[in-house]
């Protein structure tokens, strides 16, 4: 089968047309999809109609799936399919409504961060709810010389919570440390499949640089985030119902536009699967 792969004009991303992921795909087709994912970092499959099990079956071709700890937010009977949703029942959100409010890569706070994530759009609003993706290969290659020197051979601390800059020693930090202690990863990592180098730090989960004073490390991290998320490195995905978007967490960061989340008429309902990855090196 010959795939119709259409690269976007942006710094990353491509759409794949004419592939029905509800049906099994042969090894040759899977190999082409796999290569497109490595080449384009974000790939979008249009006009899909997937059950949670079919989404899992496709995602598992890339590796074992991650079971999200908050299992009450999962699709019943599918612990690896998390509902990313602003839908409410009896006044309460049925899923995770605010995933991705800051630039981040999924599960970067774990020993083996996610290889990639798939998000399937079941309902999307007429406007708003876009997701931005930043190309961290390109950001690495364009690093200013002084910033490159500052992070050379450095590791950073990653943590599951969202720290407030004005309260870095907040109660939330102490509470969440008990359940998942911080981990350290290289600030520049080598992709295990392509061999390319990218920046590996993000706004939501990277909280310090090892071996540097807190203020100095925070300044460097802020500069890194600002550098990586410049328009020249970013693709903004405008969701359509039936989109399955698959991105590489090893060389991208992403952020959702959730500015209308408090509007009860705003519905953004999606299913997410995440794939286990490797220890960054």
NUPA-824109 format. One record per residue (C-alpha): residue in three letters; x, y, z. Coordinates in Angstrom, 2 decimals, decimal comma, padded with zeros to 5 digits. Example, Ala and Ser with C-alpha at 12.3 -4.5 7.8 and 13.67 -1.06 7.14 Angstrom:
BEGIN
+------+---------+---------+---------+
! filo !    east !   north !      up !
+------+---------+---------+---------+
!  ALA !  012,30 ! -004,50 !  007,80 !
!  SER !  013,67 ! -001,06 !  007,14 !
+------+---------+---------+---------+
end
This chain:
BEGIN
+------+---------+---------+---------+
! filo !    east !   north !      up !
+------+---------+---------+---------+
!  UNK !  000,00 !  000,00 !  000,00 !
!  UNK !  001,34 !  003,46 ! -000,94 !
!  UNK !  000,70 !  006,08 !  001,72 !
!  UNK ! -000,27 !  009,62 !  000,87 !
!  UNK !  001,98 !  011,57 !  003,24 !
!  UNK !  001,60 !  015,34 !  002,98 !
!  UNK !  004,19 !  017,35 !  004,97 !
!  UNK !  002,99 !  020,62 !  006,43 !
!  UNK !  004,74 !  023,85 !  005,50 !
!  UNK !  005,50 !  024,36 !  009,20 !
!  UNK !  008,71 !  023,33 !  011,04 !
!  UNK !  007,27 !  019,87 !  011,71 !
!  UNK !  004,25 !  017,72 !  011,01 !
!  UNK !  002,56 !  015,83 !  008,19 !
!  UNK ! -000,87 !  014,39 !  007,51 !
!  UNK ! -001,46 !  010,86 !  006,28 !
!  UNK ! -004,45 !  010,45 !  004,03 !
!  UNK ! -006,44 !  007,35 !  003,12 !
!  UNK ! -005,38 !  004,97 !  005,90 !
!  UNK ! -008,14 !  003,36 !  007,99 !
!  UNK ! -006,60 !  002,62 !  011,37 !
!  UNK ! -009,66 !  000,67 !  012,51 !
!  UNK ! -008,32 ! -002,15 !  010,30 !
!  UNK ! -005,06 ! -004,05 !  010,79 !
!  UNK ! -002,18 ! -002,67 !  008,73 !
!  UNK !  000,54 ! -004,81 !  007,19 !
!  UNK !  004,19 ! -004,62 !  008,20 !
!  UNK !  005,26 ! -002,61 !  005,15 !
!  UNK !  002,58 !  000,02 !  005,77 !
!  UNK !  003,45 !  000,15 !  009,44 !
!  UNK !  007,10 !  000,65 !  008,53 !
!  UNK !  006,18 !  003,62 !  006,36 !
!  UNK !  004,06 !  005,12 !  009,15 !
!  UNK !  006,90 !  004,58 !  011,63 !
!  UNK !  009,36 !  006,32 !  009,32 !
!  UNK !  006,95 !  009,21 !  008,75 !
!  UNK !  006,70 !  009,65 !  012,52 !
!  UNK !  010,49 !  009,82 !  012,81 !
!  UNK !  010,79 !  012,17 !  009,84 !
!  UNK !  007,98 !  014,60 !  010,71 !
!  UNK !  007,74 !  014,32 !  014,55 !
!  UNK !  003,96 !  014,87 !  014,46 !
!  UNK !  001,70 !  012,90 !  012,12 !
!  UNK ! -002,04 !  013,37 !  011,70 !
!  UNK ! -004,42 !  010,69 !  010,45 !
!  UNK ! -007,61 !  012,25 !  009,15 !
!  UNK ! -011,19 !  010,96 !  009,23 !
!  UNK ! -010,69 !  008,07 !  011,65 !
!  UNK ! -013,45 !  006,18 !  013,45 !
!  UNK ! -011,77 !  004,27 !  016,25 !
!  UNK ! -012,98 !  002,37 !  019,27 !
!  UNK ! -010,75 !  002,58 !  022,36 !
!  UNK ! -009,53 ! -000,95 !  021,65 !
!  UNK ! -008,67 ! -000,13 !  018,04 !
!  UNK ! -006,72 !  002,91 !  019,19 !
!  UNK ! -004,81 !  000,72 !  021,66 !
!  UNK ! -004,13 ! -001,93 !  019,02 !
!  UNK ! -002,54 !  000,64 !  016,72 !
!  UNK ! -000,57 !  002,36 !  019,48 !
!  UNK !  000,80 ! -000,95 !  020,74 !
!  UNK !  002,53 ! -001,51 !  017,41 !
!  UNK !  005,02 !  001,10 !  018,64 !
!  UNK !  005,50 ! -000,32 !  022,14 !
!  UNK !  003,83 ! -001,10 !  025,48 !
!  UNK !  001,21 !  001,38 !  026,60 !
!  UNK !  001,31 !  003,50 !  029,76 !
!  UNK ! -001,51 !  003,19 !  032,24 !
!  UNK ! -002,31 !  006,69 !  033,49 !
!  UNK ! -002,25 !  006,71 !  037,33 !
!  UNK ! -005,63 !  008,48 !  037,63 !
!  UNK ! -007,53 !  005,41 !  036,42 !
!  UNK ! -010,90 !  007,06 !  037,17 !
!  UNK ! -010,22 !  009,32 !  034,17 !
!  UNK ! -009,80 !  006,35 !  031,83 !
!  UNK ! -012,37 !  004,98 !  029,43 !
!  UNK ! -014,14 !  002,19 !  031,37 !
!  UNK ! -012,44 ! -001,12 !  030,63 !
!  UNK ! -009,46 !  000,59 !  028,97 !
!  UNK ! -006,98 !  001,75 !  031,64 !
!  UNK ! -004,49 !  002,97 !  029,00 !
!  UNK ! -007,01 !  005,27 !  027,30 !
!  UNK ! -007,39 !  008,53 !  029,21 !
!  UNK ! -010,29 !  010,86 !  028,55 !
!  UNK ! -008,99 !  014,37 !  027,82 !
!  UNK ! -012,31 !  016,10 !  028,12 !
!  UNK ! -014,20 !  019,20 !  029,16 !
!  UNK ! -017,47 !  017,26 !  029,29 !
!  UNK ! -019,26 !  017,28 !  032,62 !
!  UNK ! -021,63 !  014,92 !  034,39 !
!  UNK ! -023,45 !  016,17 !  037,46 !
!  UNK ! -021,25 !  019,26 !  037,38 !
!  UNK ! -017,95 !  017,33 !  037,43 !
!  UNK ! -015,52 !  016,77 !  034,57 !
!  UNK ! -015,61 !  013,18 !  033,28 !
!  UNK ! -011,97 !  013,28 !  032,22 !
!  UNK ! -008,84 !  015,39 !  032,48 !
!  UNK ! -009,95 !  018,85 !  031,30 !
!  UNK ! -006,70 !  020,80 !  031,58 !
!  UNK ! -004,02 !  018,46 !  030,24 !
!  UNK ! -001,29 !  020,43 !  028,58 !
!  UNK ! -001,78 !  023,94 !  029,91 !
!  UNK !  001,97 !  024,56 !  029,79 !
!  UNK !  004,64 !  023,48 !  027,30 !
!  UNK !  005,67 !  019,91 !  028,17 !
!  UNK !  006,48 !  016,43 !  026,95 !
!  UNK !  004,38 !  013,60 !  028,34 !
!  UNK !  005,77 !  011,59 !  031,24 !
!  UNK !  009,09 !  013,47 !  031,16 !
!  UNK !  009,03 !  013,29 !  034,96 !
!  UNK !  009,45 !  009,48 !  034,91 !
!  UNK !  012,61 !  007,39 !  034,65 !
!  UNK !  011,58 !  006,30 !  031,15 !
!  UNK !  009,58 !  009,14 !  029,56 !
!  UNK !  006,99 !  008,39 !  026,92 !
!  UNK !  008,11 !  007,54 !  023,40 !
!  UNK !  005,03 !  009,21 !  021,98 !
!  UNK !  001,39 !  010,02 !  022,54 !
!  UNK ! -001,73 !  009,59 !  020,41 !
!  UNK ! -004,75 !  011,84 !  020,81 !
!  UNK ! -008,01 !  011,00 !  019,04 !
!  UNK ! -010,55 !  013,80 !  018,59 !
!  UNK ! -014,14 !  012,71 !  019,19 !
!  UNK ! -015,64 !  016,19 !  019,66 !
!  UNK ! -013,97 !  019,54 !  019,06 !
!  UNK ! -015,18 !  023,14 !  019,42 !
!  UNK ! -015,82 !  025,41 !  016,46 !
!  UNK ! -012,92 !  027,56 !  017,61 !
!  UNK ! -010,19 !  027,27 !  020,22 !
!  UNK ! -008,68 !  024,08 !  021,56 !
!  UNK ! -005,72 !  024,00 !  019,17 !
!  UNK ! -002,49 !  022,24 !  020,18 !
!  UNK !  000,94 !  023,73 !  019,54 !
!  UNK !  003,94 !  021,46 !  018,89 !
!  UNK !  007,56 !  022,66 !  018,97 !
!  UNK !  010,44 !  021,02 !  017,07 !
!  UNK !  013,24 !  020,52 !  019,60 !
!  UNK !  015,71 !  019,25 !  016,98 !
!  UNK !  015,49 !  022,60 !  015,21 !
!  UNK !  015,59 !  024,48 !  018,51 !
!  UNK !  018,75 !  022,59 !  019,50 !
!  UNK !  020,48 !  023,32 !  016,20 !
!  UNK !  019,67 !  027,03 !  016,53 !
!  UNK !  020,78 !  027,47 !  020,16 !
!  UNK !  022,60 !  030,73 !  020,88 !
!  UNK !  026,24 !  030,04 !  021,71 !
!  UNK !  026,02 !  031,21 !  025,33 !
!  UNK !  022,93 !  029,12 !  026,04 !
!  UNK !  024,54 !  026,09 !  024,41 !
!  UNK !  027,55 !  026,49 !  026,70 !
!  UNK !  025,31 !  026,89 !  029,76 !
!  UNK !  023,55 !  023,55 !  029,24 !
!  UNK !  026,46 !  021,53 !  027,84 !
!  UNK !  026,70 !  018,18 !  029,69 !
!  UNK !  024,08 !  019,34 !  032,21 !
!  UNK !  021,22 !  017,34 !  033,65 !
!  UNK !  017,92 !  018,78 !  034,83 !
!  UNK !  015,38 !  017,84 !  037,49 !
!  UNK !  011,91 !  016,78 !  036,35 !
!  UNK !  008,86 !  016,61 !  038,57 !
!  UNK !  005,24 !  015,60 !  038,03 !
!  UNK !  003,61 !  018,66 !  039,63 !
!  UNK !  003,16 !  022,17 !  038,34 !
!  UNK !  005,28 !  024,41 !  040,53 !
!  UNK !  004,38 !  028,02 !  041,10 !
!  UNK !  007,37 !  030,27 !  040,50 !
!  UNK !  006,52 !  032,36 !  043,54 !
!  UNK !  006,24 !  029,27 !  045,77 !
!  UNK !  008,83 !  026,70 !  044,67 !
!  UNK !  008,60 !  024,95 !  048,06 !
!  UNK !  004,81 !  024,73 !  047,98 !
!  UNK !  002,82 !  022,12 !  049,83 !
!  UNK !  001,86 !  020,54 !  046,52 !
!  UNK !  005,52 !  019,87 !  045,79 !
!  UNK !  006,08 !  018,21 !  049,16 !
!  UNK !  002,91 !  016,12 !  048,89 !
!  UNK !  003,59 !  014,88 !  045,37 !
!  UNK !  007,23 !  014,09 !  046,16 !
!  UNK !  006,00 !  011,33 !  048,46 !
!  UNK !  004,29 !  009,55 !  045,56 !
!  UNK !  006,72 !  010,22 !  042,71 !
!  UNK !  010,13 !  011,66 !  043,57 !
!  UNK !  011,84 !  013,97 !  041,05 !
!  UNK !  014,13 !  012,41 !  038,42 !
!  UNK !  017,07 !  013,77 !  036,45 !
!  UNK !  017,59 !  013,66 !  032,67 !
!  UNK !  020,11 !  015,23 !  030,26 !
!  UNK !  019,13 !  018,70 !  029,06 !
!  UNK !  020,33 !  017,64 !  025,61 !
!  UNK !  019,33 !  014,11 !  024,69 !
!  UNK !  020,09 !  011,85 !  021,75 !
!  UNK !  017,08 !  010,32 !  020,04 !
!  UNK !  017,36 !  006,52 !  020,39 !
!  UNK !  016,13 !  005,88 !  016,82 !
!  UNK !  017,37 !  008,78 !  014,71 !
!  UNK !  020,57 !  009,61 !  016,59 !
!  UNK !  019,73 !  013,31 !  016,38 !
!  UNK !  020,20 !  015,65 !  019,33 !
!  UNK !  017,39 !  017,74 !  020,78 !
!  UNK !  016,70 !  019,85 !  023,81 !
!  UNK !  014,99 !  017,91 !  026,58 !
!  UNK !  013,51 !  020,42 !  029,03 !
!  UNK !  010,06 !  021,87 !  029,35 !
!  UNK !  008,01 !  024,51 !  031,12 !
!  UNK !  005,68 !  022,23 !  033,04 !
!  UNK !  007,92 !  019,52 !  034,47 !
!  UNK !  011,54 !  020,75 !  034,46 !
!  UNK !  012,16 !  022,51 !  037,75 !
!  UNK !  015,95 !  022,90 !  038,18 !
!  UNK !  019,34 !  022,30 !  036,61 !
!  UNK !  021,65 !  020,10 !  038,65 !
!  UNK !  024,80 !  021,78 !  039,91 !
!  UNK !  023,56 !  025,35 !  039,45 !
!  UNK !  022,12 !  027,80 !  041,99 !
!  UNK !  018,32 !  027,83 !  041,88 !
!  UNK !  018,02 !  031,35 !  040,43 !
!  UNK !  020,63 !  030,74 !  037,75 !
!  UNK !  019,10 !  027,41 !  036,77 !
!  UNK !  015,62 !  028,92 !  036,62 !
!  UNK !  016,83 !  031,74 !  034,37 !
!  UNK !  018,44 !  029,27 !  031,97 !
!  UNK !  015,30 !  027,11 !  031,88 !
!  UNK !  013,12 !  030,15 !  031,19 !
!  UNK !  015,41 !  031,14 !  028,33 !
!  UNK !  015,33 !  027,59 !  026,95 !
!  UNK !  011,53 !  027,47 !  026,95 !
!  UNK !  011,31 !  030,89 !  025,30 !
!  UNK !  013,85 !  029,80 !  022,67 !
!  UNK !  012,19 !  026,44 !  021,92 !
!  UNK !  008,69 !  027,85 !  021,55 !
!  UNK !  009,45 !  030,63 !  019,09 !
!  UNK !  007,08 !  030,71 !  016,11 !
!  UNK !  009,81 !  029,47 !  013,78 !
!  UNK !  009,86 !  026,11 !  015,58 !
!  UNK !  006,11 !  025,65 !  016,21 !
!  UNK !  003,20 !  024,03 !  014,37 !
!  UNK ! -000,33 !  024,75 !  015,63 !
!  UNK ! -002,74 !  021,91 !  015,01 !
!  UNK ! -006,34 !  022,91 !  014,36 !
!  UNK ! -008,33 !  019,85 !  015,37 !
!  UNK ! -011,02 !  018,22 !  013,27 !
!  UNK ! -013,35 !  015,52 !  014,52 !
!  UNK ! -011,80 !  012,17 !  013,54 !
!  UNK ! -008,17 !  013,34 !  013,76 !
!  UNK ! -005,72 !  010,94 !  015,37 !
!  UNK ! -002,54 !  012,89 !  016,08 !
!  UNK !  000,64 !  011,03 !  017,04 !
!  UNK !  003,66 !  012,98 !  018,28 !
!  UNK !  007,18 !  012,10 !  019,40 !
!  UNK !  007,72 !  013,08 !  023,05 !
!  UNK !  011,47 !  012,60 !  022,68 !
!  UNK !  012,01 !  015,60 !  020,42 !
!  UNK !  008,92 !  017,82 !  020,79 !
!  UNK !  007,01 !  019,72 !  023,43 !
!  UNK !  003,35 !  020,58 !  023,14 !
!  UNK !  000,75 !  022,85 !  024,70 !
!  UNK ! -003,03 !  023,04 !  024,36 !
!  UNK ! -005,07 !  026,21 !  024,01 !
!  UNK ! -007,60 !  025,83 !  026,84 !
!  UNK ! -008,56 !  029,46 !  027,22 !
!  UNK ! -012,28 !  028,65 !  026,98 !
!  UNK ! -012,25 !  025,71 !  029,39 !
!  UNK ! -014,47 !  027,48 !  031,94 !
!  UNK ! -017,20 !  027,91 !  029,32 !
!  UNK ! -019,72 !  025,11 !  029,93 !
!  UNK ! -020,70 !  025,16 !  026,24 !
!  UNK ! -017,10 !  024,50 !  025,15 !
!  UNK ! -016,64 !  020,77 !  024,44 !
!  UNK ! -013,25 !  019,27 !  023,68 !
!  UNK ! -013,47 !  015,49 !  024,09 !
!  UNK ! -010,55 !  013,23 !  023,17 !
!  UNK ! -008,98 !  009,85 !  023,93 !
!  UNK ! -005,25 !  009,68 !  024,71 !
!  UNK ! -002,85 !  006,76 !  024,66 !
!  UNK !  000,82 !  007,01 !  025,65 !
!  UNK !  003,64 !  004,63 !  024,73 !
!  UNK !  006,53 !  003,66 !  027,01 !
!  UNK !  009,95 !  004,98 !  026,03 !
!  UNK !  013,62 !  004,71 !  027,04 !
!  UNK !  015,91 !  006,31 !  029,61 !
!  UNK !  017,14 !  009,56 !  027,99 !
!  UNK !  020,86 !  009,69 !  027,16 !
+------+---------+---------+---------+
end
